[in-house]
Amino acid sequence: KLLDYVRGHDELEIILNKTGKATEEKYVNLARFDLAIQYHEKPFVSHSNCQQKLMEKWYEDIDYIKNAHLFKRIGFYLMYVLCLPFLSILYYFFPKSKFGALLNQPNLKLKAYIVSYTVFIVLIMLSSFLSTVYLGQTTPLSVYDENLYTKYIEKIFLNDKLRNDLTDTSSRIPVNCDLVLRPTEPNAYQIAIFIWILGFIWHEMKQIQDGGLRGYLTSYSNYIDCLMNTLYLLHFFLLFLTMLLTRLALNDFHSETYWSKVELYNMPLNRIEKFRLVEQTRYILYWLNNDRYYWNSSDLYNIAEGLFAMGNIVSICRICFLLPLLRLVGPLQVMLERMMADISKFIIIFAVFFIAFSFSLYLLFSYFYVTQQQQQNILNNINNSEVGQVLENNSTAQCPTLFFTISNETLMNSNTDTDTEDVNIDNSTCSQDENWDILEQVGPYPALYYFGKSIDASLLTTFFTLFGVIGENNVPDRGYELITRSCNTPDPSTYRVGFDGFSSNLGFILYGLFAFICVTVLINTLIAMMYESFDTIDERADIEWKFSRSKLYMEYLKHGNTIPIPLNIIPSPKSFIYLFLKFKKINWKAISQNIIKKNNQPKNVKNPIDLNEIIQPLNLQIRNRQIVGANSGPINTNHIVIGFGNDNSKNIKRKQSYLSNEKLTYKIVIERIVKRFLLHYKNNSEDDKQDNDFRDFKNDISSLRFELLNQIDYLDNARLTINKTIQKLNSELKHRLSNVFSNDTLKKTT
């Protein structure tokens, strides 16, 4: 509310630029405004006075663009984008020129960043789109080097003993008639993206250097930038490491020492030497082969591509932080940011219930799944003579015939006559079902398969239940069923429905309770939270949008990061000059401290007195005036400083009162604003009687004002009188001196 009572451009400048301590008269461009953004003072930031000043700074030096027609603005920005590379080159050598001022303009700095980031996104998309093209351009070993390929065929591929030893313990080692080689150097898109990433990293380092780490961490977009840069940096590290390992393997493959060892492999060699040669050959063939079927799942190239994919998601989604520039979608971006905070809170609450039910269901069904797997293994090995002999000789072993009945499994009992015509018809009909593969994989009890198989299966099942993925076409792919879906029809006299009545029913209750709590209660709670956030932001959409836009603008109103990415990685002459001056300042400070320490008595150097601060021509400065009245006596000259000047001082006209001519400080401006606020508040809160008293008080102030003006007029007249007296004394003194030093007097003295 105090901002409503700011009057004039000067007062607004002092309020928004104030920094340092309250007693210091220290001002930096929009320092107080930036501090309000850091403390999320949204009403202050979105105030019309602050926004007016912000836009004034934003369009500084290009005011003609602010209110220009849309097509003129588009044309201006297009010309700027086309000239941006040349302007950047000129800025390197002439940073203080008009071109440097143009690149330093905040609005154009943001436009340059948008252009650079757009090019980066295009490079990412082209790299992903053309990845299959580069896969088709791989080079086989036979094309890469015919002599090397001949050695490979003769000494490895046709060497049955070595080839069998290579493929004996590992199926990941290809010993084929030819090898497709891995890439040993990055393509053009990878090089361009890597250069851009270096530019982004340097941009973030400059931000930390200019604003400090604490200020850097206050912006959410900086966290996204760090995540994006980290993912891409790890991607290129693993990518270049893979290429380096491929080159090293290729160098070993070219080595004559290696081939001489391969030739001696069929000879009687030491076992350790053979083992080393086999391992070396495996290592070489693994890092040369580009067929991913033979790679390990944790291959460095696979991890690098995964990091690149995640980095692409983060980098493209980061465009949302530029949406506050547009009034249409700016509030929507703020709503999305607030909703993401609600979703994060929901995930914490949901994780508690999610983990609790997942682990409980796994614990409940894991025993029965293991038992089912054991009986399946017995069925698969029942024709094995060794297994049958063990079962016959072991009196404590359970007979497979009675095993299913004892463990209450709903599977076909081996004593049941399954060779009947009806059963065969049922089996043939069921096997022709389009979902037969899923039914056969899941088995008779989906609950055991999806909850008891592993903790991962239990977590996946409970997670997909949130999205309603319980079953498709009556197939229990994500569900819970108490009744078997076995195609075989068991004998009712030899089995019981349900593997265990208590566990089965308890699992059904727990699963239903999970669906009710997480799906019905928590998800609806999340929807209510998101609706509340949407409603809150919708009521304050203008304030939220202006605050978000101001936060984005302030990043480019600060000094630095003038050159667009990736040209910023090239050091400019200005940076070397600044670095030299910084080192010079540090060295000079150290030398000064050493001199003071040696002398042990620092000299007291008095500051020179500026006479202009004491004698001001044509001005009468009055401090701490204590005036009794116009006719009360002589003027107290202790509070008057007389200025000497020419006769033109008579023509000075007072345009306004003395107080308005006084130099503005932060303290004076705050006092004025608070007084205006209190007077306005008092005027609105008092009744009619108080209004009359206020009018009387206002009249008294007006009369006092006129009295003070009269006193000031009296003082002005006194000043003029004193000036006349002094001028008269000067003229008389001059006349007397001229008489003393006249020619006649000099002749007489001589």
N, C-alpha and C positions, 0 to 999 in steps of 0.2 A: 504493500500500500504506500510506503514511503516514496516509491518511484513515481507515483502519480503527482508528487509535489516537487519534482525536479524541474527547474526552470532554466532553460537555455542550454546551449551546446557545451559551454565550459563546465557547468556543473555536472552534466552527464559524463563528460570526459574524465573528470576527477573521480567520480563515483566508480566507474567501470575500470579505470586504469590503476587504481590504488593498489599498492602492494607493500610488503614490508611491515614494520611495526606501525602502531597508530600514531606515534610521535614523529615518525619519519615522513618526509615529503618525497616519497619514492613512487614513481609511476612507470608502469610497463603496459604495452598495448593489450588492452582487454584482460588484464591480470585478474581483477576481481570477478569478471564475467566467467573466466576459466575456472576460478575457484568455486563459483556457484555451480558449475557443471559437475565438478568433482564431488561436491556434497549433495548433488541431485536436488538442488533448489529449483524445481521446475517452474513454479509461478514467477520467480525472479527472472529466470532465463527467457521464458516465453513472453515477458512483458513487452508491450509495444515499443517503449523507449529503448529497451535493450536490443530488440530485434531490428529497430531502425538503425541503431549504431552498428550492429553486426552486418547488416546489408550494406551500409555505407563503407565499411572496411572490406567487405567481400567484393564489391565492384569498384574498389579504389583504382584510379587511373584508367578505368574503362567504363565510365558512367554512361556513355552513349549506348552501351549494350543493354543496360538494365531495362530501359523502357522502349527499346527498339522493337520493330515488328519481328514476328517469329521467323520469317524467311531471312531477314537480315541477320538475325542472331545465328541461324543455322549456317548461313554463308560465311559469317565471320569465323565460327568455330571450325568449319571445314578448311578454310584457308589456313587457320592456325595449325590444324593437324597436319596438313600437307607441308607446311614450312617448319614443323617441329624439329626434324633432324638437323636442318640448317641452322635454326635458332640455337639448338643445343651446342653445335660446333662453335658458333660465334660466342656463346656464353663462356665457353672454356677459356677463350683468349681475351674477351672483353666483358667481364662480369659486371662492371659498373656502368656499362652503356645502356642505351634505351632497350636493346634486345634483352639484356640481363634483367632490367626492371620488368619487362613483359613476361619473362619466364618466372619471375619471382611473384607475380600477381597470384593471389590465392585461388581465384576462380579458375584461372588458366592452369595452375598447378594440378587442380583436381581433374580438369579435362585431360591433361596429359597422362595422369595416372589411369584414368578410365580407358584411354586409347591403348596404353601399354598393357593393361590387364586384359582387354578384349583380344589383343593379338596373342597373348599367352593362352587364353581359353581356346582360341582357334587352333593354335599349335597342338594343344592337348587333344582336341577332337580329331585333328588330322592324323596325329600319331596313333590314336586308337583305331581310327577307321582304316588306316593303311598298314596296320600291323600284319594282316594276312598277306599283303603284297610283299613285305619284307621276308615273311616266312617262305614264300615261293622263290625267293632269290638266294636261298642258301646254296652253298657250294659243296658238292660231294668230294670225297678224298681223291677219287680217280681224276677229277677235273682240276683239283687244286695242285697236285704234284703227281705225275705219272710214275716217276721213279720211287717215290715214297709209297705209292699205292702198290706197286709191284713187290716191294719188300714186305708190305703188310700181307699180301695174298700168299706169297711163297713161304714166309717164315712164321706167320701166325695163323692165318685162316686154313692153310693146308697142313699145318702141324697139328695132327689130331691130339697128341698128348698135351700140348700146351693149351689147345682150345678146350679140351675136356677139363683141365685143371682150372681154367678161367671161369667156366660156366658151372663148375661142380657145386660151389658153395654159394653162388650168388646168381640170381636170374636177372640182375640189373646190368650185367656186363654183356654188351652185344658183340658177338663175333660173327658178323655178317660178311657178305661178299663185298660190301661197300659201306662207307660211313658218310653221313651228312654232317659236316663240321659246324660247330657252334660259331656264332659271330665273334670276331676278335676285335672289332672296333665299332663304336656307336654310329648310328645313322645321323642324317642331317637334322631330323626332328629332335632326336635325343640331345644333340649338342645344343640346339637352340633353346630347348626347355631348360637344360642345365644352366645356360648363361642367364636365363630369366630368374631361375631360382637363386643364383648368386646375387643378382640384383635385389631380389626380395629380401634376402638375408641381410645385405648391407643396408637396405632401407630400414629394417627393424633395428639394426644396431645403431643407426643414426638417431632414430627415435628415442632409444634408451639413453644415448649420450646427451641429447638435447633436453629431454624432459625428465630424465631420471627413471630408475627402475620402478619406484613406487608409483609415479604418475603413469608409467607404461602399463602397469598391471591393473589400472582402474578401468580400462576399456575392454569390453568383451571381445571386440573384433581382433584385438591383439592376441588373445588366446587362440582364436581360429587361425591367425597368421602363423603363430608358432607351431601349431599342430600341422598345418599344411607344409610349412618349410621343413619340419622334422621328417614327415613322411616322404617327401620328395628327396631329401638329403640321404635318408637311409636307402631309398630305392636306388639312387645313383651310386652310392657306396657299394651296395651288393652287386649292382650291374657291372661296374668297373672291376670289382674284385673277381667276378665270374670271367670276364674277358681276360683279366690278368692270369688267372689259373689256366684258362684255355691256351693262352700264349706260352705259358711255361710248359704245359703238357705237349704242345706242338714242338717246342724247342727240344724237349727230351725225345720226341718221336723222330726228329731230324738227327739226333746224336748218333754218331757211328759207334760210340761205346755201348749204347743200348743195344744196337743191332748185333754187335759182336757177342753180347751176352745171350741174346735170343738164339743165335746160331748154335751155341753150346748147350742149349737146354736139354736136348736129347742125349747129351753125353752124361756120363756118371758125374754128377755135381753134388756138392754138399747140400743137405736138406735145407739148411738156412738160406743158402744162396738161391735155391729154387724158389723158396717161399718169398724172398725179397723180389725176385724177378717177376713172379706172378702178381704180387701186390703192386709193383710199379706199372706193369702192363694194365692191370685193372684200373689204376688211377688215371693212366693216360687215355685209355679208351673211354672211360666215363666222362672225362672233361672234354673230349673231342666230339663225342656223339651228340647230335642235336635232336635225336628222336626222344621225345619226352616220355614215351612209354617205358623207357629203360632208366629214367631218372628216379631218384628218391623223392618221396613226397615233400621232404623238407629241403629240396634243392635250393641253392641260393637264388637262382633265376626265378623259380616259382615264388619265393618269398618277395623278391624284388618286384615282380609283377603285381602281387597282392598289395604291396605298399603303394605302388603306382595307382592301382585302381581306387584304393581308399583316398589317396591324395587327390585324385580327380573329383571324387564326390565332394570333398571338403572345399576344393578350390572353386568349383562351380556353384556350390551352395553359398559361398562367401559373397556372391553378388547381392544377396539379400541385404547386406550391410550398406549397399549403395542406394537402396530403394528410398530412404528418407529424402533424397533429392527431389522426388516427384510427389506432388501433393496428393495425387490420386491413390497411390499405393503406399505412401509413407506411413499413414496410420495403421494399415494392415500389417506392415512389417513390425510395428511396435506391438500390436496384438499377438502376432506370432511369437515374438520374443517373450512376452509375458506368459503365453500358454506353454512354451517350452519349460519355463520355470515351474509351472503347475504340474506338467508331466514328470519332471524330475522328482518333485515331492511325491507324486503318486507311485513312481517306480520304487522308491524306498519302502513305502508301506506295502506295496504289492509283493516285493521280494521276500518279505517276512512270511506271508501266507504261502507264497509260491514254493519256497524252499521247504516249509513245514509239511505241506501236503505231499510234495513230490517224494521226499525222503520217507515219509510214513507209508505211502503206497508201495514204494519199492521194498521196504522192510517187510511189509505184509505179504507180498507175492513172490519175493525172490526165492524162498525155499521151494515153493511148488514148481517154479520154473526150472530150478536145478534138478529137482526130482524127475521132471518130465524129460529133461535132456538125458539124464542117466538111463531112463527106461528106453529112450529112443536109441541110445547107443547099444543097449542090450539087444533090442530088436534087430538092429543092423548087423550085429555080430552073432546072431543066434545060430547061423549055419557054420560058424567057425568051430572046428573040432576042439581047438584048445580051450575056447570059452566054455563049450559044453562039458569038457572034461573037468574043468575047474568047478563048475556048478555041481557036477555029480559028486565030486570028491569032498566038496565043502558042505558039511551038514548045516552050517549056520547061515548059508546063503539062501536068500529068498528065491523060490522058484519063479521063473518068468511068467508061468501060467497064473500064479496067484498074486503077482506083484501089483498089477493094476487094481485089483480088488482091495488089497491091503491098503494101498495108498489113496484109495477113493478117486482114482483118475477116471475121467469120462472118455476113455478110449476103448477101442474094440478089444474084448478079452480074447486071448489066444484060443480058449476052449470053444468060443462061439463059432458056429458053423457059418463061415462067410462065403462058402462056395455055392450057396443057393442062387437060383436064377434071379430072385428079387434083388438081392444085394448087388449082384453084378450089374443089373439094370440101373440101380441107383448110382453105383460108382461111375458107370459109363456116362450117364446123364450129367452127373456133377462135374466130371472131368471136361465135358464139352462146354461148360460155363465159361464166359469170357473173363470172369474174375477168378478162375480156378487157381492161377498162379499166386494170387494174393491170399486166397483161402488156404492153400497148401503151405504158404510161408508163415501165415499168422498162426495156423493150427486151430485146435478146437476151442482154446480159451484165449481170446484177445487180451483179457486182463493180465494174464501171465506174460504174454508177449510184449505188451506195451508198458507194463509197470514193473514186472519182475525180471525182465531180461537183463537190464543194467540201469544204473542211475541216470545215464544219458537218455535212455528210452523213456524213463519216467518223467524226466524234466521236459523232454520234447512233447510228450503226450499232454501233460498238464498245460504247457504253453500254448499249443495249438487248440486246446479246448476253449481258450479265451476268444478265439476267432470263429468258433462254431464248427471247426473241422472235426466232427465226431464220426462221420461215416458217409460214404458215397455209394449209392446204388445198393444199399443194404450190405455193404462190405465193411466189416469192423476194422477199418484201418486206423481209426483214432477213437475207439470207443470202449465201452465196458459192457460185456455180456455175460450173463450167468449160465446160459444154455449153450451147449456145444453146437458148432456148425459142421461137425464131421460128416462127410458124405456116407460113411459106413453106418449101417444101422446096427447098433450093439444089442445084445440079448438083455432084456430088462432084468432077467434074474441074476445076471453076473456083474452089474455095474450100478452105481448110484449117481443120480444127477448132481453135479457139482463136485469139484475136487475137495472142498471142505466147506461145510455149511456155514460155520461161524465166520471164517476168514472171508468167504465169498460175500456174505451179507454185510459184514463190516466194511469191506472194500467198497461195496456199492454205496453205503451210507457216506463214507469219507469222500468218495468221488462226487457224489451229489452235493455234499456240503461245500466242497471246493468250488463247484460250478455256481452254487448260490452266492457264496461270499465274494469270490473274485469276479465272476462274470456279471452277476446281478447288482451286487452292492458296490463294489469298488469301481467298476467301470462307470456306473451311473454317478457315483461320487465324482469321478474325474470329469464327466460331462458337465456336472453342476459347477465344478470349480472353473472349468474353461468358460462356461457361459457367464459366470460372475466376473471373470477377468475381462471378457469381451464387453460386457455391459459397463464395467468401470472405465475401461479405456475409451469406449464409445462416447461416454459422457464428457470425457476430457481429451477427445481425439486431437483437437487443435493444439492443446498444451503439450501433449505427449509427442506429437509430430514435430513441433517447433523445437522442443528440447532435443529430440533425436537428431534433427537437422543441424542444430547449433553445435552439438557434440562432434558431428562430422566436419562442419566448417572449421572448427577450432583446430583440428589436426593440420589443416593446410594454411591457417592464418599464422601459425608459428613459423619462425625462421628455420630454414634448412630444407633438405630434400627437394631442391629446385630441379635438378636434372632428372628426367623420367627414367624409369627402369627399362632396359638394363644398362643404359648409358652411364648410370651413376657409379658403376664399378670402375670406370676409368678415372683415375685421379686427375683433377684439374690443377692448373697453376695456382689458383686461389687457395686450394687446400694446402699446397706446399708452403705458401706464404704464411697462412694462419698457423701451420705447424711450426714454422721457423720462429714466428713471433711468440708463440706460446713457450717454446724452449728458451728463447731469449729472455722472456719475462721470468721464467723459473730460475734460470742461471743468474740473472741480475739480482733477483731476490736473495738467492743463496749468497752471492758475493756481498751484498749489503749487510746481511746478517753476520757474515764473517768479519767484516770491518768493524761493526758495532761491538762484536765480542772482543776483538783485539783492543779497541780503544777503551772499552769498559765504561766509558762516560759519553753517552750520546749527546751530541750538541743540541742545545735548545734553539731551534731556528724559529724566529717569530714570523708569523704570516705577514706579508706586506699589506699595508692599509690601502684600501681602494678609496681614493678621495671622492670618486663619483657616488659612493654610498653615503658620504657625509654631506657633501654639498651638491644639491640638485638644482640646476639652473631653472629659474622661473617657476619654482614650486615652493609652497609653504606646507611643511609637514608638521602636523600637530599630533602629539601622542599624549594620552592620559589627560585630556583637557579637563580642567576644573574651573569652570567659568561661573562666577556669581551672577553677573548680569551685565547689561550694556553700560550702565552708569555706575557700577559698583566700585570702580577704581582702576588702577593701571593693570596692564596685562602681565600675567605671570610669564616672564620671558624664559624661565627655566624649562618650559615645555615647548618652546618655539625654536625652530631652526630656520634661519633666514638665508635665502638664496640670493645671490648677486646676479644681475643680468642687465640687459640693456633696457631701453625705454619701451620696447615692444611688450613688456610685461603688463602694461596698462590695458592692452587690448585682449587680455586673456578673459575668456568667458567660461563661466561654470556651467557645464551641461547637465550635471547631475550632482547629487550630494556626495559628501566625502566618503561615506561608508561604501558606496557602490564602486568607488574608484580603488578601494583597497584590494590588494592582491589576494586571490582566492586560494585557500588551502582546504585540505580535506576536513579539518575540524570546523572551519567556518561554514562549509557547504552542508555538513551534517547538522550543525546547529540550525541553519536556515530551514532545512527540510523538516526537522523535528518541530520547529516552531510553527511552520505552516500546517503540519499535520495536526498539532494540538489545537491550533486555532480553528481549523475546519471541524475537528471532532467536537470541540466545545460548542461551536456554532450549531451543529446538528443535534446535540443532545440537550441543550438548554430549552426552557420554555419561553413564552413570550416576554415574561418579566425579565428574564435573564438576557433576552435579546435586546431589550431597552437599555439594560445596564451596559451591555456590550457596545451599544451605539454611543452611549455617553463616554465610555472608555475610549472608543475610537475617536470621538471628537476631541477628547483630552489629548490623545496622542497626536492628532492633527495640529492642535494648537501648540503643543510642545515642539512639533516639527518646525512650525513657522518661527517660534522663538529661537530654536537652534539655528535656523537659517539666518535670522537677524544677527545672532552672535557671530556666525561665520562671516557675515558681511562686515561686521564691526572689526573682526580680526583681519579681514582683507584690507579694509581701509587703514588699519594700523600698519599692516605690512607695507602698503604703498607709501604711507607717511615716513616710515623708517627708511624705505628705499630712497625717497627723495632727500631725506636728511643725509644719508650716506653719500648719495651722488653729489650733493652740495659740498659736503666735506671733501670729497674727491676733487671736485673742481677747484675749490679754494686751495687745497694742498698742491694741486697741479700748477695753479697760478703763482703761488708763492715760490715753488721750486723753479718755475721758469724765470721768475725775477732774480732769484739767487744765482742761477746759472746762466744769466743773460750775458751777451757779448760785452756790454759796457762794464759790467761788474768784473768780468774776467780781465778786461784790459786794465782796470784800476788796480786789481790785485797783482797783475804782472808788473 
